[in-house]
Amino acid sequence: MSQGNEKLWDGRFSEATDAFVEAFTASVTFDFELALFDIEGSVAHATMLGRCGIIDDEAAEAIIRGLNEIRADIEAGVFTWSVQLEDVHMNIEAALTNKIGEQGKALHTGRSRNDQVATDVRMYLRHNIDLILEQIQHLQRGLLSLAEDHCETIMPGFTHLQVAQPVVFGHHLMAWYEMLRRDADRLHDCRRRVNILPLGAAALAGTSFPIDRAMVANLLGFDAIADNSLDAVSDRDFAIEFTSAASLLMMHLSRWSEEMILWASPQFAFIELPDRFCTGSSIMPQKKNPDVPELVRGKAGRVFGSLMALLTLMKGQPLAYNKDNQEDKEPLIDTVRTLKDCLRAFGDMIPNIKAQPENMRAAAERGFATATDLADYLVRKGLAFRDAHHIVGRLVGLAVERGVDLAELTLADFKTESDQITEDVYAVLTLEGSVAARSHLGGTAPDTVRAAITRAKHQLG
């Protein structure tokens, strides 16, 4: 369908808008994403206007009928968007007037585009936070499934990317789960501040019509109503807060990507990524490139940029609404799209990672990963930890010199550094003994990891 291109505000102006300025100031090329939320908000507003007697029932019914017909056109992909009508709101309002006549002009009674767009953006973001939370939960379930299969798969744990102590692969995966749990908590908390109704603030000072904001809040599922009209139309804290939470989530996905890229390389060979998440080389036929994790790692910077764009956008604005705020939608919408795409990719990829337990174990055996266990052994024999640390450091040096692991040193070798080392030392130098010894809450012992997975499943429900 099409509609006329007359400006809804042109009564004040004596000349037409410059064609470049018209295109430069238009936002419909991206804010059409808000269309269904704009219609939902307008239906609620029209319902309230009718029930409060601000417009007559016939006009309210015609407006609601017309809006629902426009909704159907948009969903069917047959609605024609006009740059000349600036934005999603004026496109829909003009279409409504074309469809039902003069009654359509009553829809804007008691509201402004300022509170209208603030409401639309909050509804859009609320909807997408709910979808993102579902995606996070899907990814968490995939992590739990993979972790459950690897509660006894030993791998090296790293600090400074150097072999530190042995852990089980399931424990490492559960560290990723905990990051997601914090991300979900932040988004749940953010959603509370998103779900506040600005509609009724009008341009900045409220409206002289006897509106019922509580009715609109109830119709649209808002938990609260904005208390101050100036703040209601100019607040974009909720968008910045969401983009901040999204940046943290993307930072986590980027760190996991980095680990998967390393682990999938022949130098580590800890995991194999599914072929469908990788690509080949145009020149090197042997290559299997981890493109999905690499792209997620790159897209983290894109989301960080959106956060900085929104902070910079808002930092110099006086109250109340300013045209600058048109620039909030592109970074916000891009962040939502990017985050959803990355979570979808990870949600499908993570449960299908194939671990290589033999390679993981071999790497743990090469890096003196049980050195701390030997120091703890000496402490239990009565030495101060610093003294034990020094002794074990000398023994590691001896092992390096001979090209062997600590467990391959003879008892005589051990006794050159401490007479308190006896035959039972070999029991603490096994990888299994090392991980099993860490059976406290949060430790890497297999049974402890299984208990953590059970708790996580209970949390997810």
Summary of the structure (lengths in Angstrom):
residues: 461
radius of gyration: 30.5
end to end distance: 46.4
largest distance: 100.4
contacts: 1474
relative contact order: 0.10
helix: 67%
strand: 5%
